[in-house]
Amino acid sequence: MKAPSSRSLFRLAVAVVRFLPSALDEFAAEAGPRPLTAEAREVLIQCHLFCGFPRTIAALDHLRNAGIPPGPTPGPTPGTPGTPGTPGGPVLPQASPAAGRELFDRIYGDGAQGVREHLQSLDPDLAALVAEHAYGAVLSRGGLDASSRELLAVVMLAATGHDRQLASHVRGAVRCGAAPMEVEAALDAVEDLVRPEDMERARDVAARFTQPG
Protein backbone atom coordinates (compact mmCIF):
# COMPACT_ATOMS: atom_id res chain seq x y z
CA MET A 1 0.00 0.00 0.00
CA LYS A 2 1.56 3.29 -1.03
CA ALA A 3 1.89 6.04 1.54
CA PRO A 4 -1.39 7.98 1.55
CA SER A 5 -1.36 11.75 1.11
CA SER A 6 -2.56 14.12 3.81
CA ARG A 7 -5.68 14.72 1.71
CA SER A 8 -6.35 10.98 1.58
CA LEU A 9 -5.97 10.68 5.37
CA PHE A 10 -8.35 13.59 6.00
CA ARG A 11 -10.91 11.97 3.72
CA LEU A 12 -10.44 8.61 5.42
CA ALA A 13 -11.10 10.22 8.82
CA VAL A 14 -14.34 11.82 7.67
CA ALA A 15 -15.40 8.64 5.88
CA VAL A 16 -15.06 6.80 9.20
CA VAL A 17 -16.75 9.30 11.52
CA ARG A 18 -19.71 9.72 9.15
CA PHE A 19 -19.50 6.11 7.95
CA LEU A 20 -19.57 6.87 4.23
CA PRO A 21 -19.16 3.57 2.36
CA SER A 22 -18.48 5.25 -0.99
CA ALA A 23 -15.66 7.33 0.51
CA LEU A 24 -14.20 4.25 2.21
CA ASP A 25 -14.30 2.49 -1.16
CA GLU A 26 -12.53 5.49 -2.70
CA PHE A 27 -9.76 5.15 -0.13
CA ALA A 28 -9.48 1.40 -0.75
CA ALA A 29 -9.28 1.88 -4.51
CA GLU A 30 -6.59 4.54 -4.17
CA ALA A 31 -4.57 2.50 -1.68
CA GLY A 32 -4.65 -0.84 -3.43
CA PRO A 33 -5.11 -4.29 -1.86
CA ARG A 34 -2.27 -4.11 0.66
CA PRO A 35 -2.24 -3.75 4.45
CA LEU A 36 -2.94 -0.37 5.98
CA THR A 37 0.07 1.90 6.25
CA ALA A 38 1.16 3.00 9.71
CA GLU A 39 -0.28 6.48 9.04
CA ALA A 40 -3.69 5.19 7.93
CA ARG A 41 -3.80 2.85 10.91
CA GLU A 42 -3.14 5.77 13.26
CA VAL A 43 -6.00 7.70 11.66
CA LEU A 44 -8.37 4.80 12.29
CA ILE A 45 -7.24 4.44 15.90
CA GLN A 46 -7.71 8.17 16.47
CA CYS A 47 -11.18 8.08 14.91
CA HIS A 48 -12.70 6.15 17.81
CA LEU A 49 -12.23 9.22 20.03
CA PHE A 50 -14.57 11.17 17.74
CA CYS A 51 -17.18 8.60 16.68
CA GLY A 52 -16.90 5.66 19.09
CA PHE A 53 -15.78 2.07 18.74
CA PRO A 54 -18.81 0.71 16.80
CA ARG A 55 -18.42 3.07 13.86
CA THR A 56 -14.64 2.65 13.77
CA ILE A 57 -14.98 -1.13 13.78
CA ALA A 58 -17.65 -0.94 11.06
CA ALA A 59 -15.25 1.12 8.91
CA LEU A 60 -12.43 -1.41 9.44
CA ASP A 61 -14.81 -4.22 8.47
CA HIS A 62 -15.80 -2.31 5.34
CA LEU A 63 -12.16 -1.71 4.36
CA ARG A 64 -11.34 -5.38 4.92
CA ASN A 65 -14.26 -6.38 2.70
CA ALA A 66 -12.97 -3.91 0.11
CA GLY A 67 -9.67 -5.78 0.03
CA ILE A 68 -7.49 -3.98 2.60
CA PRO A 69 -6.35 -6.18 5.47
CA PRO A 70 -5.28 -4.53 8.71
CA GLY A 71 -1.64 -3.60 9.04
CA PRO A 72 0.75 -5.40 11.42
CA THR A 73 0.59 -4.45 15.07
CA PRO A 74 3.61 -2.31 15.99
CA GLY A 75 5.15 -2.67 19.41
CA PRO A 76 8.24 -3.68 21.34
CA THR A 77 9.95 -7.02 20.92
CA PRO A 78 7.44 -9.76 21.71
CA GLY A 79 7.70 -11.06 25.23
CA THR A 80 5.32 -12.87 27.51
CA PRO A 81 1.64 -13.20 26.57
CA GLY A 82 -0.31 -10.08 27.39
CA THR A 83 2.43 -7.60 26.53
CA PRO A 84 2.32 -5.23 23.54
CA GLY A 85 3.63 -6.87 20.36
CA THR A 86 2.66 -10.36 21.54
CA PRO A 87 -0.27 -12.25 19.98
CA GLY A 88 -3.18 -11.83 22.32
CA GLY A 89 -1.62 -8.78 23.96
CA PRO A 90 -2.90 -5.20 23.87
CA VAL A 91 -2.54 -3.21 20.66
CA LEU A 92 -2.08 0.21 22.20
CA PRO A 93 1.14 1.03 24.03
CA GLN A 94 1.00 1.85 27.71
CA ALA A 95 -0.45 5.27 28.37
CA SER A 96 2.03 8.07 28.95
CA PRO A 97 0.39 10.50 31.40
CA ALA A 98 3.28 12.96 31.13
CA ALA A 99 3.15 13.03 27.32
CA GLY A 100 -0.63 13.38 27.48
CA ARG A 101 -0.43 16.34 29.86
CA GLU A 102 2.20 18.00 27.71
CA LEU A 103 0.11 17.62 24.56
CA PHE A 104 -3.04 18.80 26.35
CA ASP A 105 -1.20 21.93 27.54
CA ARG A 106 0.15 22.55 24.05
CA ILE A 107 -3.27 22.27 22.42
CA TYR A 108 -5.21 24.37 24.93
CA GLY A 109 -2.51 26.88 25.82
CA ASP A 110 -3.39 29.26 28.63
CA GLY A 111 -6.87 27.76 28.77
CA ALA A 112 -5.69 24.22 29.58
CA GLN A 113 -6.40 24.39 33.30
CA GLY A 114 -9.84 25.83 32.65
CA VAL A 115 -10.65 22.96 30.29
CA ARG A 116 -9.50 20.45 32.90
CA GLU A 117 -11.68 22.08 35.53
CA HIS A 118 -14.67 22.12 33.19
CA LEU A 119 -14.29 18.40 32.44
CA GLN A 120 -13.87 17.68 36.14
CA SER A 121 -17.08 19.60 36.88
CA LEU A 122 -18.96 17.50 34.33
CA ASP A 123 -17.74 14.15 35.65
CA PRO A 124 -14.43 13.26 37.33
CA ASP A 125 -14.27 9.81 35.74
CA LEU A 126 -14.85 11.28 32.30
CA ALA A 127 -12.12 13.84 32.95
CA ALA A 128 -9.74 11.02 33.88
CA LEU A 129 -10.60 9.10 30.71
CA VAL A 130 -9.97 12.15 28.55
CA ALA A 131 -6.60 12.73 30.22
CA GLU A 132 -5.42 9.14 30.44
CA HIS A 133 -6.96 7.53 27.37
CA ALA A 134 -7.62 10.24 24.78
CA TYR A 135 -4.44 12.23 25.42
CA GLY A 136 -2.16 9.83 27.30
CA ALA A 137 -2.76 6.69 25.23
CA VAL A 138 -3.98 7.83 21.79
CA LEU A 139 -3.23 11.40 20.76
CA SER A 140 0.31 11.41 22.17
CA ARG A 141 1.34 8.08 20.65
CA GLY A 142 3.76 7.99 17.73
CA GLY A 143 2.94 7.54 14.07
CA LEU A 144 1.58 11.02 13.40
CA ASP A 145 2.85 14.34 14.67
CA ALA A 146 0.75 16.66 16.83
CA SER A 147 -0.02 19.04 13.96
CA SER A 148 -1.34 16.20 11.78
CA ARG A 149 -3.45 14.81 14.62
CA GLU A 150 -4.97 18.23 15.28
CA LEU A 151 -5.80 18.74 11.59
CA LEU A 152 -7.49 15.32 11.65
CA ALA A 153 -9.45 16.45 14.71
CA VAL A 154 -10.48 19.58 12.80
CA VAL A 155 -11.97 17.67 9.86
CA MET A 156 -13.69 15.10 12.09
CA LEU A 157 -15.27 17.79 14.29
CA ALA A 158 -16.30 19.77 11.21
CA ALA A 159 -17.98 16.65 9.82
CA THR A 160 -19.83 15.92 13.05
CA GLY A 161 -20.94 19.50 13.71
CA HIS A 162 -19.28 20.03 17.10
CA ASP A 163 -18.44 23.71 16.74
CA ARG A 164 -17.22 24.40 20.28
CA GLN A 165 -14.72 21.55 20.22
CA LEU A 166 -13.83 22.48 16.64
CA ALA A 167 -12.78 25.95 17.78
CA SER A 168 -10.50 24.42 20.42
CA HIS A 169 -8.82 22.11 17.91
CA VAL A 170 -8.48 24.77 15.22
CA ARG A 171 -6.52 26.77 17.78
CA GLY A 172 -4.74 23.58 18.80
CA ALA A 173 -3.67 22.88 15.23
CA VAL A 174 -2.10 26.33 14.99
CA ARG A 175 -0.43 25.97 18.39
CA CYS A 176 1.02 22.66 17.23
CA GLY A 177 2.55 24.25 14.14
CA ALA A 178 -0.10 24.17 11.41
CA ALA A 179 -0.41 27.29 9.30
CA PRO A 180 -3.88 28.83 8.89
CA MET A 181 -3.76 27.87 5.21
CA GLU A 182 -3.23 24.23 6.22
CA VAL A 183 -6.41 24.32 8.29
CA GLU A 184 -8.24 25.72 5.27
CA ALA A 185 -6.69 23.10 2.98
CA ALA A 186 -7.78 20.30 5.33
CA LEU A 187 -11.37 21.54 5.16
CA ASP A 188 -11.11 21.87 1.37
CA ALA A 189 -10.04 18.22 1.17
CA VAL A 190 -13.27 16.96 2.75
CA GLU A 191 -15.78 19.55 1.58
CA ASP A 192 -17.77 17.10 -0.54
CA LEU A 193 -18.01 14.63 2.39
CA VAL A 194 -19.44 17.12 4.90
CA ARG A 195 -22.99 18.43 5.06
CA PRO A 196 -23.02 21.94 3.50
CA GLU A 197 -24.44 23.58 6.64
CA ASP A 198 -21.74 21.95 8.80
CA MET A 199 -18.98 22.98 6.40
CA GLU A 200 -20.23 26.57 6.33
CA ARG A 201 -20.06 26.75 10.11
CA ALA A 202 -16.68 25.03 10.18
CA ARG A 203 -15.18 27.55 7.78
CA ASP A 204 -16.53 30.38 9.92
CA VAL A 205 -14.97 28.82 13.02
CA ALA A 206 -11.66 28.31 11.21
CA ALA A 207 -11.60 31.92 10.04
CA ARG A 208 -12.14 33.16 13.60
CA PHE A 209 -9.79 30.84 15.46
CA THR A 210 -6.69 30.34 13.33
CA GLN A 211 -4.67 32.81 15.35
CA PRO A 212 -2.44 31.38 18.11
CA GLY A 213 -3.04 32.57 21.65
Secondary structure, DSSP 8 states (H G I E B T S, - for coil): -----HHHHHHHHHHHHTT-HHHHHHHHHHH-SS---HHHHHHHHHHHHHH-HHHHHHHHHHHHHTT--------SS--STTSTTSTTS-SS----HHHHHHHHHHHHGGGHHHHHHHHHHH-HHHHHHIIIIIIIIIITSSSS-HHHHHHHHHHHHHHHT-HHHHHHHHHHHHHTT--HHHHHHHHHHTGGGS-HHHHHHHHHHHHHH-S--
